[in-house]
Amino acid sequence: MRNALNVALFVVLHTAVSATLIVAEPVLLRISVENTEDHVQTVALRAFAQELSARSNERITVQLYHSGELYRDQDVMSALQRGRIEMAVPGTWHISRYVPEVALFLLPEFYGRGSEFVHRVSDGRVGSRISGQIESVLGVVIPGPWFDLGPAHLFFVDGGVRGYQDISGLVIRVAGGRGNELRIASLGAEPITVAWNDLPAYLSTGQVDGVLTTYETVRSGALWRYGISHVLEDSQYYPQYVPMIRRTFWDRLTEEDRRLLRDVWHETVPRQRAAAARGQTEARETVIREGVRIEQLITQQVDAARQRLIKRQSAMAAELGVPPELVDSLYDR
């Protein structure tokens, strides 16, 4: 009888120890981003990675790959689906070709808007609906609010642009997003999508006349070295980055680690958004010191341009596949 009890006790203890070992086994979380090492997005993700690794006692081992070392952001969602990485944080302009609802943020209503307007949408009921659609279509989990980049403006290599009357026929690079292309075309220019890593060559060889981007991105890539000489400061749209974790990886995590990951992400977002705002201000000062001239549009010019663009908003939304009721929700109070 005693031998039987000893055997039973051994089995119970062995099972418990084995279960503990399985739970404690580290998992690898690889994050791929396209931005450079010192970009505000990359810096925030590095802090997130370090905090998550430390607070999980290294149960979650995080490896952050920047500068498109693994994938360009336009390819990163496919890499998630194939199981090549566990996490990515691509820009809204890349996601819209997979999930048309995301193109809402590229519509004319967002032209000239600041962070308060954008956050009211992305952090609210509309943003929650869009995040749910992203999760469903791409097989991912979105652990919390989106990162900020900041207002995107039109930067040029020729100093002759003083307003939209001067951009007719110019070739403007966009990072992606059909909505960005339609908006640029509506203003009279010719949009072309060029990946970040290829942009210096396009600028140096005169294949593009301008770039739709932010001060922070110009600073991180030192684009004045490739000919960028001035900017039409018009806040074309407000780029954000959407965190995505592969669903199959998420399902492998314990409930404790899922909760920890969400907590760390939620704690990271306010710091990242504040750093993004500071970064844009500091980057603006940097590009001025580097000789980039700023052409500021006054409020009346911005409002007039928005109203001009909004006349095409319904047609643009239809072409982009944004449901009309989603557009209408922007005006709900």
Disulfide bonds with the S-S distance in Angstrom:
none
